[in-house]
Amino acid sequence: MYETLSSIKEIVEIGNVEDIKQLKENIANFKCHKDLDVESFLINKSFDYDACHRTRTFLCYDGKGFLSAYFSLTIKVLQLQDYIPKNLRKKLTFGLTSQTNVPAFLIAQMGKDDNCQIKNISAILLNEAQKMILFARHTVAGRIVYLECKNNYKLRKLYEASGFMDLQMNGDLAQMVKII
């Protein structure tokens, strides 16, 4: 199990200079060789995206203070492809089947460090992300959550186990959606 879950925003707003320096050092040391885009986002973009309110990034630390994993959330318009079945389109657009754009919560990034020792961290992160989305839903409304992932069997099974279903491909990424 993880020890703490903190957002970059929270640390920057209430932390002192040393806290922020430690945060930047922890982020700079994050390694994810399985997905260099996940590593690159955290190291090169997460601070800027957080500062301009483009995403919120949440950092997961183990009991020893090691940055083990993270996820980022945002809101974004989900563009529906023409080939989406009418019954699914109806559910996603709340009956407006001609609508092609749907406002949604996006789990924008999710990744773990190569040295993460937390068992089932991917499922834990996904659960925590969904809890945050449900909390936000009470303030800003919304019923759709989606994510994009590599077209990888193991990843897709993880998301399916949490209630996500295949929606469409966006280039080489699979878009999966959940109605909450």
C-alpha positions in Angstrom: 0.0 0.0 0.0 1.1 3.5 -0.5 1.9 6.0 2.3 0.8 9.3 0.9 -0.9 10.8 -2.2 -0.2 14.5 -2.8 -0.8 16.8 -5.7 1.9 19.0 -7.2 -0.5 22.0 -6.6 -0.9 21.2 -2.9 2.9 20.9 -2.4 3.7 24.1 -4.2 0.9 26.1 -2.5 1.5 25.0 1.1 5.1 23.7 1.0 8.2 25.7 1.8 11.3 26.2 -0.5 12.8 22.9 0.8 9.6 21.0 0.1 9.5 22.3 -3.5 13.2 21.5 -4.0 12.6 17.9 -2.8 9.6 17.6 -5.0 11.5 18.6 -8.1 14.3 16.2 -7.2 11.9 13.4 -6.7 10.3 14.1 -10.1 13.7 14.4 -11.8 14.6 10.9 -10.5 11.4 9.3 -11.8 12.1 6.5 -14.3 9.7 4.5 -16.4 11.5 2.7 -19.1 8.4 0.8 -20.2 6.8 4.0 -21.3 9.1 7.0 -21.9 6.1 9.3 -22.6 4.9 8.7 -19.0 8.4 9.5 -17.7 8.7 12.6 -19.9 5.4 14.0 -19.0 6.1 13.9 -15.3 9.6 15.3 -15.6 9.1 17.9 -18.4 5.5 18.9 -18.3 3.7 18.2 -15.1 4.8 21.4 -13.3 3.8 23.7 -16.2 0.5 21.9 -16.8 -0.3 22.1 -13.1 0.6 25.8 -13.0 -1.6 26.7 -15.9 -4.5 24.5 -14.7 -4.3 22.1 -17.6 -4.0 19.0 -15.5 -3.7 18.1 -11.8 -0.9 15.6 -11.1 -1.1 13.4 -8.0 2.1 11.8 -6.7 2.1 8.5 -4.8 4.8 7.9 -2.2 5.7 4.7 -0.5 6.4 4.4 3.2 10.0 5.4 2.7 9.2 8.6 0.9 10.0 7.2 -2.6 8.0 8.6 -5.5 6.5 5.3 -6.7 3.8 6.4 -9.1 1.6 9.2 -10.3 -1.6 10.1 -12.2 -2.9 13.2 -13.9 -6.5 14.3 -14.3 -8.2 16.9 -16.5 -11.4 17.7 -18.3 -11.5 17.5 -22.0 -14.0 17.1 -24.9 -14.2 13.5 -26.1 -14.7 13.5 -29.8 -16.8 10.6 -31.0 -16.0 8.8 -34.2 -18.8 8.3 -36.8 -18.7 4.5 -36.4 -19.7 4.5 -32.7 -22.8 2.3 -32.4 -26.0 4.3 -32.1 -26.9 2.7 -28.7 -23.5 3.6 -27.2 -23.6 7.1 -28.7 -27.0 7.6 -27.2 -25.7 6.7 -23.7 -22.6 8.9 -24.0 -24.5 11.9 -25.4 -27.6 11.5 -23.1 -29.9 10.9 -26.1 -28.5 13.5 -28.4 -27.2 11.0 -31.1 -26.2 13.8 -33.5 -23.7 15.2 -31.0 -20.1 14.3 -31.8 -18.4 16.0 -28.8 -18.9 15.1 -25.2 -17.4 16.8 -22.1 -15.6 14.3 -20.0 -13.1 13.7 -17.3 -9.8 12.4 -18.6 -7.3 10.3 -16.8 -4.5 11.9 -18.8 -1.5 10.1 -17.5 -0.8 7.2 -15.2 2.6 5.7 -14.5 4.8 3.9 -12.0 8.5 4.2 -11.4 10.7 1.2 -12.5 11.6 0.6 -8.8 8.1 0.8 -7.5 7.5 -1.9 -4.8 3.9 -1.3 -4.1 1.8 -4.3 -5.0 -1.1 -3.7 -7.5 -0.1 0.0 -7.8 -1.8 0.3 -11.2 -5.2 -0.7 -9.8 -4.6 1.4 -6.7 -3.9 4.5 -8.9 -6.9 3.9 -11.1 -9.1 3.6 -8.0 -7.7 6.8 -6.5 -8.1 8.7 -9.8 -11.7 7.6 -10.0 -12.3 8.7 -6.4 -11.0 12.2 -7.2 -13.2 12.3 -10.3 -16.3 11.3 -8.3 -15.5 14.1 -5.8 -15.1 16.6 -8.7 -18.3 15.4 -10.2 -20.3 16.7 -7.3 -18.9 20.2 -7.9 -18.7 20.5 -11.7 -21.0 17.7 -12.9 -20.2 15.1 -15.6 -20.8 11.5 -16.2 -18.1 10.4 -18.6 -14.6 9.3 -17.7 -12.1 8.2 -20.4 -8.5 7.4 -20.9 -6.2 6.6 -23.7 -3.8 3.7 -23.5 -1.5 1.7 -25.7 -3.3 -1.1 -27.5 -2.0 -3.6 -24.9 -3.9 -6.6 -23.7 -2.7 -6.3 -20.1 -3.5 -2.6 -19.8 -6.9 -3.0 -21.3 -7.8 -5.8 -19.0 -6.8 -3.6 -16.0 -9.1 -0.9 -17.2 -11.9 -3.3 -18.1 -11.7 -4.7 -14.5 -12.5 -1.2 -13.3 -15.6 -0.8 -15.5 -14.0 0.9 -18.6 -15.1 -0.3 -22.1 -13.5 0.0 -25.5 -14.7 3.0 -27.4 -12.5 3.8 -30.3 -9.0 4.1 -31.6 -7.2 7.5 -31.6 -4.2 6.9 -33.8 -2.3 4.1 -32.1 -4.0 4.6 -28.8 -7.2 2.9 -27.6 -9.8 5.1 -26.0 -11.7 3.5 -23.2 -14.7 5.0 -21.5 -16.7 4.6 -18.4 -20.1 6.2 -17.5 -20.3 7.2 -13.9 
